[in-house]
Amino acid sequence: RKAASNKGHRTKQTEQPLGLKDLADYLGLAPATVSLVMNGSSVADTIAPETKKLIFEAARKFDYRPNFFARCLRTRRSFTIGVMVPEVSEGYNVSVLSGIEDDLLQEGYFYFVASHRFRPDLIEEYIQLFLHRSVDGLIVVCTPWHRTLPFHRILLNHDSAAEVALQHLMELGHRKIAFIKGQAFVPDTEVRWSAITKVARQMGLSISPKLVKQIEENSPSPHLGYKATQELLVSGAQFTALFAFNDICAMGAIRALHEFGLRVPEDVSVLGFDDVESAAYQIRGLTTVQQPLRDMGKTAAQMILRRVLRRKEEPDTTPAQILFEPRLVIRDTTAVARRQPKMSKTLAVV
Protein backbone atom coordinates (compact mmCIF):
# COMPACT_ATOMS: atom_id res chain seq x y z
CA ARG A 1 0.00 0.00 0.00
CA LYS A 2 2.85 2.34 0.82
CA ALA A 3 4.55 1.74 -2.53
CA ALA A 4 1.31 2.30 -4.37
CA SER A 5 0.72 5.47 -2.39
CA ASN A 6 4.13 6.74 -3.51
CA LYS A 7 3.12 6.02 -7.07
CA GLY A 8 0.04 8.14 -6.54
CA HIS A 9 2.20 10.92 -5.11
CA ARG A 10 4.55 10.67 -8.07
CA THR A 11 1.57 10.99 -10.37
CA LYS A 12 0.62 14.31 -8.79
CA GLN A 13 4.17 15.63 -9.14
CA THR A 14 4.95 14.43 -12.67
CA GLU A 15 1.36 14.54 -13.99
CA GLN A 16 1.71 11.01 -15.34
CA PRO A 17 -1.65 9.21 -15.49
CA LEU A 18 -2.33 6.65 -12.80
CA GLY A 19 -3.09 3.24 -14.27
CA LEU A 20 -5.82 0.81 -13.34
CA LYS A 21 -3.26 -1.64 -11.95
CA ASP A 22 -1.72 1.09 -9.77
CA LEU A 23 -5.13 1.88 -8.30
CA ALA A 24 -5.87 -1.81 -7.73
CA ASP A 25 -2.47 -2.29 -6.02
CA TYR A 26 -3.12 0.68 -3.77
CA LEU A 27 -6.46 -0.79 -2.71
CA GLY A 28 -5.26 -4.37 -2.50
CA LEU A 29 -7.94 -5.45 -4.95
CA ALA A 30 -7.96 -7.32 -8.22
CA PRO A 31 -7.74 -5.01 -11.28
CA ALA A 32 -10.88 -6.68 -12.64
CA THR A 33 -12.86 -5.59 -9.57
CA VAL A 34 -11.72 -1.99 -9.91
CA SER A 35 -12.46 -2.05 -13.64
CA LEU A 36 -16.01 -3.31 -13.15
CA VAL A 37 -16.79 -0.55 -10.66
CA MET A 38 -15.12 2.32 -12.53
CA ASN A 39 -16.71 1.37 -15.84
CA GLY A 40 -20.19 1.04 -14.39
CA SER A 41 -20.62 -2.59 -15.36
CA SER A 42 -23.90 -4.24 -14.39
CA VAL A 43 -21.79 -6.98 -12.76
CA ALA A 44 -20.57 -4.33 -10.31
CA ASP A 45 -23.94 -4.63 -8.56
CA THR A 46 -22.60 -7.82 -6.94
CA ILE A 47 -19.68 -5.95 -5.34
CA ALA A 48 -20.11 -4.77 -1.74
CA PRO A 49 -21.10 -1.09 -1.39
CA GLU A 50 -18.21 -0.54 1.05
CA THR A 51 -15.74 -1.78 -1.55
CA LYS A 52 -17.21 0.43 -4.25
CA LYS A 53 -17.02 3.41 -1.93
CA LEU A 54 -13.31 2.76 -1.29
CA ILE A 55 -12.65 2.48 -5.02
CA PHE A 56 -14.38 5.77 -5.80
CA GLU A 57 -12.62 7.56 -2.94
CA ALA A 58 -9.22 6.34 -4.14
CA ALA A 59 -10.07 7.31 -7.72
CA ARG A 60 -10.89 10.84 -6.57
CA LYS A 61 -7.75 11.03 -4.44
CA PHE A 62 -5.47 10.16 -7.35
CA ASP A 63 -7.64 11.78 -10.05
CA TYR A 64 -8.00 8.45 -11.82
CA ARG A 65 -10.01 8.38 -15.05
CA PRO A 66 -10.91 5.18 -16.92
CA ASN A 67 -9.45 4.96 -20.41
CA PHE A 68 -12.42 6.01 -22.51
CA PHE A 69 -11.11 4.70 -25.82
CA ALA A 70 -10.11 1.36 -24.34
CA ARG A 71 -13.60 1.09 -22.91
CA CYS A 72 -15.12 1.79 -26.34
CA LEU A 73 -12.94 -0.83 -28.04
CA ARG A 74 -13.69 -3.41 -25.37
CA THR A 75 -17.46 -2.91 -25.39
CA ARG A 76 -17.83 -1.90 -29.05
CA ARG A 77 -19.88 1.08 -27.94
CA SER A 78 -19.20 4.81 -28.17
CA PHE A 79 -21.21 5.66 -25.03
CA THR A 80 -22.79 8.56 -26.89
CA ILE A 81 -26.38 9.12 -28.00
CA GLY A 82 -27.52 11.52 -30.70
CA VAL A 83 -30.53 13.74 -29.98
CA MET A 84 -32.33 15.74 -32.68
CA VAL A 85 -34.63 18.61 -31.74
CA PRO A 86 -36.24 21.42 -33.76
CA GLU A 87 -34.64 24.13 -31.63
CA VAL A 88 -33.25 24.72 -28.16
CA SER A 89 -35.14 27.38 -26.23
CA GLU A 90 -37.56 27.42 -23.33
CA GLY A 91 -40.47 25.13 -23.91
CA TYR A 92 -41.20 21.58 -24.97
CA ASN A 93 -37.75 20.62 -26.23
CA VAL A 94 -35.74 21.82 -23.24
CA SER A 95 -38.01 19.99 -20.80
CA VAL A 96 -37.68 16.75 -22.78
CA LEU A 97 -33.90 17.20 -23.03
CA SER A 98 -33.69 17.63 -19.27
CA GLY A 99 -35.28 14.21 -18.76
CA ILE A 100 -33.04 12.61 -21.40
CA GLU A 101 -29.97 14.09 -19.76
CA ASP A 102 -30.93 12.81 -16.30
CA ASP A 103 -30.86 9.18 -17.35
CA LEU A 104 -28.00 9.25 -19.85
CA LEU A 105 -25.54 10.91 -17.49
CA GLN A 106 -26.56 8.60 -14.66
CA GLU A 107 -25.66 5.64 -16.89
CA GLY A 108 -22.32 7.13 -17.97
CA TYR A 109 -23.47 8.21 -21.42
CA PHE A 110 -22.83 11.49 -23.21
CA TYR A 111 -25.09 12.99 -25.84
CA PHE A 112 -24.86 15.29 -28.86
CA VAL A 113 -27.76 17.65 -29.56
CA ALA A 114 -28.49 18.86 -33.09
CA SER A 115 -31.07 21.58 -33.78
CA HIS A 116 -32.58 21.39 -37.27
CA ARG A 117 -35.22 24.18 -37.29
CA PHE A 118 -37.51 21.82 -39.25
CA ARG A 119 -35.23 22.01 -42.30
CA PRO A 120 -35.38 18.65 -44.18
CA ASP A 121 -31.82 19.09 -45.46
CA LEU A 122 -30.45 19.55 -41.94
CA ILE A 123 -32.40 16.57 -40.63
CA GLU A 124 -30.75 14.34 -43.23
CA GLU A 125 -27.31 15.86 -42.67
CA TYR A 126 -27.52 15.37 -38.92
CA ILE A 127 -28.52 11.74 -39.34
CA GLN A 128 -25.37 11.19 -41.41
CA LEU A 129 -23.29 13.16 -38.89
CA PHE A 130 -24.48 10.98 -36.03
CA LEU A 131 -23.74 7.83 -38.03
CA HIS A 132 -20.21 9.08 -38.74
CA ARG A 133 -19.78 9.81 -35.03
CA SER A 134 -20.76 6.18 -34.34
CA VAL A 135 -23.45 7.07 -31.81
CA ASP A 136 -25.00 4.07 -30.07
CA GLY A 137 -28.52 5.31 -30.63
CA LEU A 138 -30.64 8.23 -31.81
CA ILE A 139 -33.49 10.04 -30.03
CA VAL A 140 -35.66 12.18 -32.29
CA VAL A 141 -37.77 14.86 -30.57
CA CYS A 142 -40.72 16.51 -32.35
CA THR A 143 -39.08 15.92 -35.73
CA PRO A 144 -40.67 14.96 -39.06
CA TRP A 145 -39.56 11.38 -39.73
CA HIS A 146 -40.06 9.66 -43.07
CA ARG A 147 -37.66 6.72 -42.79
CA THR A 148 -39.04 3.19 -42.63
CA LEU A 149 -36.72 1.97 -39.86
CA PRO A 150 -38.53 0.44 -36.87
CA PHE A 151 -38.39 2.74 -33.86
CA HIS A 152 -39.99 3.12 -30.45
CA ARG A 153 -42.52 5.93 -30.06
CA ILE A 154 -43.31 7.96 -26.97
CA LEU A 155 -46.55 9.86 -27.39
CA LEU A 156 -49.08 11.96 -25.52
CA ASN A 157 -52.72 10.91 -25.44
CA HIS A 158 -54.03 13.89 -27.41
CA ASP A 159 -57.64 12.72 -27.15
CA SER A 160 -57.40 12.95 -23.36
CA ALA A 161 -55.64 16.31 -23.63
CA ALA A 162 -58.42 17.75 -25.79
CA GLU A 163 -61.04 16.30 -23.46
CA VAL A 164 -59.67 17.80 -20.23
CA ALA A 165 -59.10 21.17 -21.91
CA LEU A 166 -62.49 21.54 -23.57
CA GLN A 167 -64.38 20.07 -20.63
CA HIS A 168 -62.75 22.63 -18.33
CA LEU A 169 -63.70 25.55 -20.56
CA MET A 170 -67.24 24.29 -21.15
CA GLU A 171 -67.80 23.75 -17.43
CA LEU A 172 -66.91 27.42 -17.00
CA GLY A 173 -69.64 28.30 -19.49
CA HIS A 174 -67.47 29.00 -22.54
CA ARG A 175 -69.00 28.20 -25.92
CA LYS A 176 -67.27 30.73 -28.18
CA ILE A 177 -63.71 29.44 -28.01
CA ALA A 178 -60.88 30.67 -30.23
CA PHE A 179 -58.02 28.37 -31.17
CA ILE A 180 -54.41 28.99 -32.13
CA LYS A 181 -53.32 26.04 -34.24
CA GLY A 182 -49.67 24.99 -34.58
CA GLN A 183 -47.55 25.22 -37.71
CA ALA A 184 -48.28 22.71 -40.47
CA PHE A 185 -44.71 21.36 -40.36
CA VAL A 186 -44.82 20.52 -36.63
CA PRO A 187 -45.60 16.79 -36.15
CA ASP A 188 -47.99 17.37 -33.21
CA THR A 189 -50.16 19.93 -35.00
CA GLU A 190 -52.50 17.71 -37.00
CA VAL A 191 -52.86 14.93 -34.43
CA ARG A 192 -53.71 17.50 -31.74
CA TRP A 193 -56.12 19.43 -33.94
CA SER A 194 -57.80 16.21 -35.03
CA ALA A 195 -58.28 15.30 -31.36
CA ILE A 196 -59.71 18.75 -30.56
CA THR A 197 -62.25 18.66 -33.41
CA LYS A 198 -63.27 15.08 -32.57
CA VAL A 199 -63.78 15.80 -28.87
CA ALA A 200 -65.60 19.06 -29.67
CA ARG A 201 -68.10 17.15 -31.82
CA GLN A 202 -68.62 14.60 -29.06
CA MET A 203 -69.28 17.41 -26.56
CA GLY A 204 -71.60 19.28 -28.88
CA LEU A 205 -69.22 22.24 -29.16
CA SER A 206 -69.24 24.09 -32.45
CA ILE A 207 -65.87 25.38 -33.70
CA SER A 208 -66.16 28.41 -35.97
CA PRO A 209 -63.52 28.63 -38.73
CA LYS A 210 -63.40 32.38 -38.01
CA LEU A 211 -62.09 31.57 -34.53
CA VAL A 212 -59.18 29.41 -35.73
CA LYS A 213 -55.79 30.93 -36.51
CA GLN A 214 -52.90 28.79 -37.66
CA ILE A 215 -49.42 30.11 -36.98
CA GLU A 216 -47.04 29.81 -39.90
CA GLU A 217 -43.65 31.28 -39.02
CA ASN A 218 -40.81 28.99 -37.98
CA SER A 219 -40.04 30.49 -34.60
CA PRO A 220 -40.40 29.53 -30.92
CA SER A 221 -41.23 33.12 -29.97
CA PRO A 222 -44.34 34.30 -28.05
CA HIS A 223 -44.76 36.77 -30.90
CA LEU A 224 -46.51 34.06 -32.92
CA GLY A 225 -49.31 33.80 -30.36
CA TYR A 226 -49.33 37.59 -30.00
CA LYS A 227 -49.76 38.09 -33.76
CA ALA A 228 -52.42 35.38 -34.15
CA THR A 229 -54.47 36.88 -31.31
CA GLN A 230 -54.15 40.38 -32.76
CA GLU A 231 -55.56 39.06 -36.04
CA LEU A 232 -58.48 37.44 -34.23
CA LEU A 233 -59.24 40.66 -32.36
CA VAL A 234 -58.96 42.93 -35.40
CA SER A 235 -61.29 40.64 -37.35
CA GLY A 236 -64.05 41.43 -34.89
CA ALA A 237 -64.54 37.76 -34.02
CA GLN A 238 -66.30 37.30 -30.69
CA PHE A 239 -64.91 34.80 -28.18
CA THR A 240 -64.74 34.35 -24.42
CA ALA A 241 -61.86 31.85 -24.27
CA LEU A 242 -58.73 31.05 -26.24
CA PHE A 243 -56.96 27.67 -26.40
CA ALA A 244 -53.36 28.09 -27.60
CA PHE A 245 -51.17 25.49 -29.30
CA ASN A 246 -48.58 25.78 -26.53
CA ASP A 247 -47.70 27.84 -23.47
CA ILE A 248 -45.33 30.15 -25.35
CA CYS A 249 -48.13 31.07 -27.78
CA ALA A 250 -50.51 31.55 -24.84
CA MET A 251 -48.12 34.05 -23.25
CA GLY A 252 -48.05 36.08 -26.46
CA ALA A 253 -51.85 35.87 -26.69
CA ILE A 254 -52.26 37.29 -23.19
CA ARG A 255 -50.07 40.24 -24.13
CA ALA A 256 -52.21 40.96 -27.20
CA LEU A 257 -55.42 40.76 -25.18
CA HIS A 258 -53.99 43.13 -22.57
CA GLU A 259 -53.01 45.68 -25.22
CA PHE A 260 -56.54 45.44 -26.62
CA GLY A 261 -57.93 46.40 -23.23
CA LEU A 262 -59.21 42.94 -22.33
CA ARG A 263 -58.59 41.35 -18.96
CA VAL A 264 -57.47 37.75 -18.49
CA PRO A 265 -59.42 35.86 -17.22
CA GLU A 266 -62.22 38.35 -16.42
CA ASP A 267 -62.97 39.08 -20.10
CA VAL A 268 -61.21 36.24 -21.90
CA SER A 269 -59.92 32.96 -20.46
CA VAL A 270 -56.64 31.63 -21.87
CA LEU A 271 -55.53 28.00 -21.82
CA GLY A 272 -52.05 26.83 -22.80
CA PHE A 273 -50.44 23.49 -23.54
CA ASP A 274 -47.23 21.81 -22.25
CA ASP A 275 -46.79 23.39 -18.78
CA VAL A 276 -43.30 24.76 -19.33
CA GLU A 277 -41.52 25.95 -16.22
CA SER A 278 -42.27 29.65 -16.66
CA ALA A 279 -46.02 29.01 -17.05
CA ALA A 280 -46.44 28.98 -13.28
CA TYR A 281 -44.46 32.21 -12.80
CA GLN A 282 -46.36 34.68 -14.97
CA ILE A 283 -48.10 37.60 -13.24
CA ARG A 284 -51.12 35.36 -13.51
CA GLY A 285 -50.12 31.73 -13.56
CA LEU A 286 -51.11 30.07 -16.82
CA THR A 287 -53.81 27.41 -16.83
CA THR A 288 -52.51 24.70 -19.12
CA VAL A 289 -52.61 21.09 -20.24
CA GLN A 290 -49.52 19.50 -18.77
CA GLN A 291 -47.44 17.07 -20.76
CA PRO A 292 -45.09 15.04 -18.52
CA LEU A 293 -42.20 16.20 -20.71
CA ARG A 294 -39.37 15.36 -18.34
CA ASP A 295 -40.75 11.86 -17.76
CA MET A 296 -41.16 11.40 -21.50
CA GLY A 297 -37.50 12.33 -21.97
CA LYS A 298 -36.39 9.96 -19.23
CA THR A 299 -38.41 7.15 -20.78
CA ALA A 300 -36.83 7.81 -24.18
CA ALA A 301 -33.35 7.59 -22.64
CA GLN A 302 -34.22 4.39 -20.79
CA MET A 303 -35.62 2.77 -23.91
CA ILE A 304 -32.63 3.64 -26.08
CA LEU A 305 -30.15 2.41 -23.46
CA ARG A 306 -32.09 -0.80 -22.97
CA ARG A 307 -31.98 -1.36 -26.70
CA VAL A 308 -28.23 -0.62 -26.87
CA LEU A 309 -27.37 -2.91 -23.96
CA ARG A 310 -29.44 -5.80 -25.31
CA ARG A 311 -28.32 -5.43 -28.89
CA LYS A 312 -26.01 -8.44 -28.81
CA GLU A 313 -28.05 -10.87 -26.70
CA GLU A 314 -31.58 -9.91 -27.70
CA PRO A 315 -31.83 -7.94 -30.95
CA ASP A 316 -34.90 -5.73 -30.45
CA THR A 317 -36.61 -5.10 -33.78
CA THR A 318 -40.20 -4.78 -32.57
CA PRO A 319 -41.16 -1.11 -32.21
CA ALA A 320 -42.96 -0.27 -28.99
CA GLN A 321 -45.35 2.61 -28.31
CA ILE A 322 -45.75 4.24 -24.91
CA LEU A 323 -48.69 6.59 -24.35
CA PHE A 324 -48.45 9.25 -21.64
CA GLU A 325 -51.52 10.84 -20.08
CA PRO A 326 -51.91 14.63 -19.79
CA ARG A 327 -53.07 16.53 -16.73
CA LEU A 328 -54.99 19.78 -16.49
CA VAL A 329 -53.21 22.36 -14.34
CA ILE A 330 -55.65 25.07 -13.28
CA ARG A 331 -54.04 28.38 -12.34
CA ASP A 332 -55.18 31.97 -12.85
CA THR A 333 -55.97 32.50 -16.54
CA THR A 334 -59.35 30.74 -16.79
CA ALA A 335 -62.61 31.76 -15.15
CA VAL A 336 -66.38 31.61 -15.57
CA ALA A 337 -67.51 33.03 -18.91
CA ARG A 338 -69.03 36.46 -18.55
CA ARG A 339 -71.11 38.65 -20.82
CA GLN A 340 -69.46 38.87 -24.24
CA PRO A 341 -66.65 41.48 -24.00
CA LYS A 342 -66.56 44.28 -26.57
CA MET A 343 -63.94 43.57 -29.24
CA SER A 344 -64.23 46.57 -31.49
CA LYS A 345 -61.03 48.44 -30.69
CA THR A 346 -58.80 49.22 -33.68
CA LEU A 347 -55.38 47.61 -33.42
CA ALA A 348 -52.46 47.55 -35.81
CA VAL A 349 -51.16 44.07 -36.58
CA VAL A 350 -47.36 43.83 -36.73
C-alpha positions in Angstrom: 0.0 0.0 0.0 2.8 2.3 0.8 4.5 1.7 -2.5 1.3 2.3 -4.4 0.7 5.5 -2.4 4.1 6.7 -3.5 3.1 6.0 -7.1 0.0 8.1 -6.5 2.2 10.9 -5.1 4.6 10.7 -8.1 1.6 11.0 -10.4 0.6 14.3 -8.8 4.2 15.6 -9.1 5.0 14.4 -12.7 1.4 14.5 -14.0 1.7 11.0 -15.3 -1.7 9.2 -15.5 -2.3 6.7 -12.8 -3.1 3.2 -14.3 -5.8 0.8 -13.3 -3.3 -1.6 -11.9 -1.7 1.1 -9.8 -5.1 1.9 -8.3 -5.9 -1.8 -7.7 -2.5 -2.3 -6.0 -3.1 0.7 -3.8 -6.5 -0.8 -2.7 -5.3 -4.4 -2.5 -7.9 -5.4 -4.9 -8.0 -7.3 -8.2 -7.7 -5.0 -11.3 -10.9 -6.7 -12.6 -12.9 -5.6 -9.6 -11.7 -2.0 -9.9 -12.5 -2.0 -13.6 -16.0 -3.3 -13.1 -16.8 -0.6 -10.7 -15.1 2.3 -12.5 -16.7 1.4 -15.8 -20.2 1.0 -14.4 -20.6 -2.6 -15.4 -23.9 -4.2 -14.4 -21.8 -7.0 -12.8 -20.6 -4.3 -10.3 -23.9 -4.6 -8.6 -22.6 -7.8 -6.9 -19.7 -5.9 -5.3 -20.1 -4.8 -1.7 -21.1 -1.1 -1.4 -18.2 -0.5 1.1 -15.7 -1.8 -1.5 -17.2 0.4 -4.2 -17.0 3.4 -1.9 -13.3 2.8 -1.3 -12.6 2.5 -5.0 -14.4 5.8 -5.8 -12.6 7.6 -2.9 -9.2 6.3 -4.1 -10.1 7.3 -7.7 -10.9 10.8 -6.6 -7.7 11.0 -4.4 -5.5 10.2 -7.4 -7.6 11.8 -10.0 -8.0 8.4 -11.8 -10.0 8.4 -15.0 -10.9 5.2 -16.9 -9.5 5.0 -20.4 -12.4 6.0 -22.5 -11.1 4.7 -25.8 -10.1 1.4 -24.3 -13.6 1.1 -22.9 -15.1 1.8 -26.3 -12.9 -0.8 -28.0 -13.7 -3.4 -25.4 -17.5 -2.9 -25.4 -17.8 -1.9 -29.0 -19.9 1.1 -27.9 -19.2 4.8 -28.2 -21.2 5.7 -25.0 -22.8 8.6 -26.9 -26.4 9.1 -28.0 -27.5 11.5 -30.7 -30.5 13.7 -30.0 -32.3 15.7 -32.7 -34.6 18.6 -31.7 -36.2 21.4 -33.8 -34.6 24.1 -31.6 -33.2 24.7 -28.2 -35.1 27.4 -26.2 -37.6 27.4 -23.3 -40.5 25.1 -23.9 -41.2 21.6 -25.0 -37.7 20.6 -26.2 -35.7 21.8 -23.2 -38.0 20.0 -20.8 -37.7 16.8 -22.8 -33.9 17.2 -23.0 -33.7 17.6 -19.3 -35.3 14.2 -18.8 -33.0 12.6 -21.4 -30.0 14.1 -19.8 -30.9 12.8 -16.3 -30.9 9.2 -17.3 -28.0 9.3 -19.9 -25.5 10.9 -17.5 -26.6 8.6 -14.7 -25.7 5.6 -16.9 -22.3 7.1 -18.0 -23.5 8.2 -21.4 -22.8 11.5 -23.2 -25.1 13.0 -25.8 -24.9 15.3 -28.9 -27.8 17.7 -29.6 -28.5 18.9 -33.1 -31.1 21.6 -33.8 -32.6 21.4 -37.3 -35.2 24.2 -37.3 -37.5 21.8 -39.2 -35.2 22.0 -42.3 -35.4 18.7 -44.2 -31.8 19.1 -45.5 -30.5 19.6 -41.9 -32.4 16.6 -40.6 -30.8 14.3 -43.2 -27.3 15.9 -42.7 -27.5 15.4 -38.9 -28.5 11.7 -39.3 -25.4 11.2 -41.4 -23.3 13.2 -38.9 -24.5 11.0 -36.0 -23.7 7.8 -38.0 -20.2 9.1 -38.7 -19.8 9.8 -35.0 -20.8 6.2 -34.3 -23.4 7.1 -31.8 -25.0 4.1 -30.1 -28.5 5.3 -30.6 -30.6 8.2 -31.8 -33.5 10.0 -30.0 -35.7 12.2 -32.3 -37.8 14.9 -30.6 -40.7 16.5 -32.4 -39.1 15.9 -35.7 -40.7 15.0 -39.1 -39.6 11.4 -39.7 -40.1 9.7 -43.1 -37.7 6.7 -42.8 -39.0 3.2 -42.6 -36.7 2.0 -39.9 -38.5 0.4 -36.9 -38.4 2.7 -33.9 -40.0 3.1 -30.5 -42.5 5.9 -30.1 -43.3 8.0 -27.0 -46.6 9.9 -27.4 -49.1 12.0 -25.5 -52.7 10.9 -25.4 -54.0 13.9 -27.4 -57.6 12.7 -27.1 -57.4 12.9 -23.4 -55.6 16.3 -23.6 -58.4 17.7 -25.8 -61.0 16.3 -23.5 -59.7 17.8 -20.2 -59.1 21.2 -21.9 -62.5 21.5 -23.6 -64.4 20.1 -20.6 -62.7 22.6 -18.3 -63.7 25.5 -20.6 -67.2 24.3 -21.1 -67.8 23.7 -17.4 -66.9 27.4 -17.0 -69.6 28.3 -19.5 -67.5 29.0 -22.5 -69.0 28.2 -25.9 -67.3 30.7 -28.2 -63.7 29.4 -28.0 -60.9 30.7 -30.2 -58.0 28.4 -31.2 -54.4 29.0 -32.1 -53.3 26.0 -34.2 -49.7 25.0 -34.6 -47.5 25.2 -37.7 -48.3 22.7 -40.5 -44.7 21.4 -40.4 -44.8 20.5 -36.6 -45.6 16.8 -36.1 -48.0 17.4 -33.2 -50.2 19.9 -35.0 -52.5 17.7 -37.0 -52.9 14.9 -34.4 -53.7 17.5 -31.7 -56.1 19.4 -33.9 -57.8 16.2 -35.0 -58.3 15.3 -31.4 -59.7 18.7 -30.6 -62.2 18.7 -33.4 -63.3 15.1 -32.6 -63.8 15.8 -28.9 -65.6 19.1 -29.7 -68.1 17.1 -31.8 -68.6 14.6 -29.1 -69.3 17.4 -26.6 -71.6 19.3 -28.9 -69.2 22.2 -29.2 -69.2 24.1 -32.5 -65.9 25.4 -33.7 -66.2 28.4 -36.0 -63.5 28.6 -38.7 -63.4 32.4 -38.0 -62.1 31.6 -34.5 -59.2 29.4 -35.7 -55.8 30.9 -36.5 -52.9 28.8 -37.7 -49.4 30.1 -37.0 -47.0 29.8 -39.9 -43.7 31.3 -39.0 -40.8 29.0 -38.0 -40.0 30.5 -34.6 -40.4 29.5 -30.9 -41.2 33.1 -30.0 -44.3 34.3 -28.0 -44.8 36.8 -30.9 -46.5 34.1 -32.9 -49.3 33.8 -30.4 -49.3 37.6 -30.0 -49.8 38.1 -33.8 -52.4 35.4 -34.1 -54.5 36.9 -31.3 -54.2 40.4 -32.8 -55.6 39.1 -36.0 -58.5 37.4 -34.2 -59.2 40.7 -32.4 -59.0 42.9 -35.4 -61.3 40.6 -37.4 -64.1 41.4 -34.9 -64.5 37.8 -34.0 -66.3 37.3 -30.7 -64.9 34.8 -28.2 -64.7 34.3 -24.4 -61.9 31.8 -24.3 -58.7 31.1 -26.2 -57.0 27.7 -26.4 -53.4 28.1 -27.6 -51.2 25.5 -29.3 -48.6 25.8 -26.5 -47.7 27.8 -23.5 -45.3 30.2 -25.3 -48.1 31.1 -27.8 -50.5 31.5 -24.8 -48.1 34.1 -23.2 -48.1 36.1 -26.5 -51.8 35.9 -26.7 -52.3 37.3 -23.2 -50.1 40.2 -24.1 -52.2 41.0 -27.2 -55.4 40.8 -25.2 -54.0 43.1 -22.6 -53.0 45.7 -25.2 -56.5 45.4 -26.6 -57.9 46.4 -23.2 -59.2 42.9 -22.3 -58.6 41.4 -19.0 -57.5 37.8 -18.5 -59.4 35.9 -17.2 -62.2 38.3 -16.4 -63.0 39.1 -20.1 -61.2 36.2 -21.9 -59.9 33.0 -20.5 -56.6 31.6 -21.9 -55.5 28.0 -21.8 -52.0 26.8 -22.8 -50.4 23.5 -23.5 -47.2 21.8 -22.2 -46.8 23.4 -18.8 -43.3 24.8 -19.3 -41.5 25.9 -16.2 -42.3 29.7 -16.7 -46.0 29.0 -17.1 -46.4 29.0 -13.3 -44.5 32.2 -12.8 -46.4 34.7 -15.0 -48.1 37.6 -13.2 -51.1 35.4 -13.5 -50.1 31.7 -13.6 -51.1 30.1 -16.8 -53.8 27.4 -16.8 -52.5 24.7 -19.1 -52.6 21.1 -20.2 -49.5 19.5 -18.8 -47.4 17.1 -20.8 -45.1 15.0 -18.5 -42.2 16.2 -20.7 -39.4 15.4 -18.3 -40.8 11.9 -17.8 -41.2 11.4 -21.5 -37.5 12.3 -22.0 -36.4 10.0 -19.2 -38.4 7.2 -20.8 -36.8 7.8 -24.2 -33.3 7.6 -22.6 -34.2 4.4 -20.8 -35.6 2.8 -23.9 -32.6 3.6 -26.1 -30.2 2.4 -23.5 -32.1 -0.8 -23.0 -32.0 -1.4 -26.7 -28.2 -0.6 -26.9 -27.4 -2.9 -24.0 -29.4 -5.8 -25.3 -28.3 -5.4 -28.9 -26.0 -8.4 -28.8 -28.0 -10.9 -26.7 -31.6 -9.9 -27.7 -31.8 -7.9 -30.9 -34.9 -5.7 -30.5 -36.6 -5.1 -33.8 -40.2 -4.8 -32.6 -41.2 -1.1 -32.2 -43.0 -0.3 -29.0 -45.3 2.6 -28.3 -45.8 4.2 -24.9 -48.7 6.6 -24.3 -48.4 9.2 -21.6 -51.5 10.8 -20.1 -51.9 14.6 -19.8 -53.1 16.5 -16.7 -55.0 19.8 -16.5 -53.2 22.4 -14.3 -55.7 25.1 -13.3 -54.0 28.4 -12.3 -55.2 32.0 -12.8 -56.0 32.5 -16.5 -59.3 30.7 -16.8 -62.6 31.8 -15.1 -66.4 31.6 -15.6 -67.5 33.0 -18.9 -69.0 36.5 -18.5 -71.1 38.6 -20.8 -69.5 38.9 -24.2 -66.7 41.5 -24.0 -66.6 44.3 -26.6 -63.9 43.6 -29.2 -64.2 46.6 -31.5 -61.0 48.4 -30.7 -58.8 49.2 -33.7 -55.4 47.6 -33.4 -52.5 47.5 -35.8 -51.2 44.1 -36.6 -47.4 43.8 -36.7 
